[in-house]
Amino acid sequence: MVIFILGTLALLAFLAWSTWQSALVLRRIALTTNLLLLPLENLMRLALILVCVILARVSGQPETQFGWSTTDLGSAALMGLTIGAVTGFIVPLITRWAIARFGPKIYSPIVVQSVMPRNRAEWFWVPLALAPAVLLEELLFRSLLLGGFATIAPPIFLALLWSIIFGAMHSPQGALGMIVAAMLGVMLSILFLATQNLIAPFVAHYIINLVQLAWAAHDKTFPLGLSYLHLR
């Protein structure tokens, strides 16, 4: 259990550091390739997903503790799809209002600009690459930090704590990005606790990002300040 706790916290620290470093690079260099489609980035995500699975295994806890249940998958996926679609359309409205009310400095579009599909081919590949990126976040924040740590601290406390940290990791996206990311983190955590299944928050998380990308691409007048959940 000690290895699980220390390993999970180390993974969280690594992701926070790498996210910040990615933001610094984006500020200095104009990427000619979509950030989600960089081969090394994708290999790193797959490796970190494997690390998450290994950490869960060494904890000695049952798979159900991490939301890896194979029962009611259809219901969990449908719930995630519904909540994700509704939230995906609400968040841009909140974004538009907040930017109009407080000014454009409240949000930085630097991340979404780096992952926005630039042609038809990328509209095929980006949604595919988005899946492991979302899975990594859900495995870390919902399965390990929420489900796995629930044996040592109250789940509601953990949901709030990790959601605040989740929001703080979005600091490159400005104050609005941090606030909305934290709120969505709470929502996804509640969804995980309510269903005891990782499928629901994963589907909701994925759909939210996908809808936001589609909205930003469709509405050319809308600020590119939409991807609150994407870390890398």
QUIDA-V426569 format. One record per residue. N is the residue number from 1. SS is DSSP state (@ for helix, = for strand, . for the rest). BURIAL is b if it has 24 or more other ideal C-beta (glycine too) atoms within 12 Angstrom, else e. Layout:
n/ss/burial
N/SS/BURIAL
N/SS/BURIAL
This chain:
n/ss/burial
1/./e
2/@/e
3/@/e
4/@/b
5/@/e
6/@/e
7/@/b
8/@/b
9/@/e
10/@/e
11/@/b
12/@/b
13/@/e
14/@/b
15/@/b
16/@/b
17/@/e
18/@/b
19/@/b
20/@/e
21/@/e
22/@/b
23/@/b
24/@/e
25/@/e
26/@/b
27/@/e
28/@/e
29/./e
30/./e
31/./e
32/./e
33/./e
34/./b
35/@/b
36/@/b
37/@/b
38/./e
39/@/e
40/@/e
41/@/b
42/@/b
43/@/e
44/@/e
45/@/b
46/@/e
47/@/e
48/@/b
49/@/b
50/@/e
51/@/b
52/@/b
53/@/b
54/@/e
55/@/b
56/@/b
57/@/e
58/@/e
59/./b
60/./e
61/./b
62/./e
63/@/e
64/@/e
65/@/b
66/@/b
67/./b
68/./b
69/./e
70/./e
71/./e
72/./e
73/@/e
74/@/e
75/@/e
76/@/b
77/@/b
78/@/e
79/@/b
80/@/b
81/@/b
82/@/e
83/@/b
84/@/b
85/@/b
86/@/e
87/@/b
88/@/b
89/@/b
90/@/b
91/@/b
92/@/b
93/@/e
94/@/b
95/@/b
96/@/b
97/@/e
98/@/b
99/@/b
100/@/e
101/@/e
102/@/e
103/./e
104/@/e
105/@/e
106/@/b
107/./b
108/./b
109/./b
110/@/b
111/@/b
112/@/b
113/@/b
114/@/b
115/@/b
116/./b
117/./b
118/./e
119/./e
120/@/e
121/@/e
122/@/e
123/@/e
124/@/e
125/@/e
126/@/b
127/@/b
128/@/e
129/@/b
130/@/b
131/@/b
132/@/b
133/@/b
134/@/b
135/@/b
136/@/b
137/@/b
138/@/b
139/@/b
140/@/b
141/@/b
142/@/b
143/@/b
144/@/b
145/@/b
146/@/b
147/@/b
148/@/b
149/@/b
150/@/b
151/@/e
152/./e
153/./e
154/./e
155/@/b
156/@/e
157/@/e
158/@/b
159/@/b
160/@/b
161/@/b
162/@/b
163/@/b
164/@/b
165/@/b
166/@/b
167/@/b
168/@/b
169/./b
170/./b
171/@/b
172/@/b
173/@/b
174/@/b
175/@/b
176/@/b
177/@/b
178/@/b
179/@/b
180/@/b
181/@/b
182/@/b
183/@/b
184/@/b
185/@/b
186/@/b
187/@/b
188/@/b
189/@/b
190/@/b
191/@/b
192/@/b
193/@/b
194/@/b
195/@/b
196/./b
197/./b
198/@/b
199/@/b
200/@/b
201/@/b
202/@/b
203/@/b
204/@/b
205/@/b
206/@/b
207/@/b
208/@/b
209/@/b
210/@/b
211/@/b
212/@/b
213/@/b
214/@/b
215/@/b
216/@/b
217/@/b
218/@/e
219/./e
220/./e
221/./e
222/./b
223/./b
224/./b
225/./b
226/./b
227/./b
228/./b
229/./b
230/./b
231/./b
232/./b
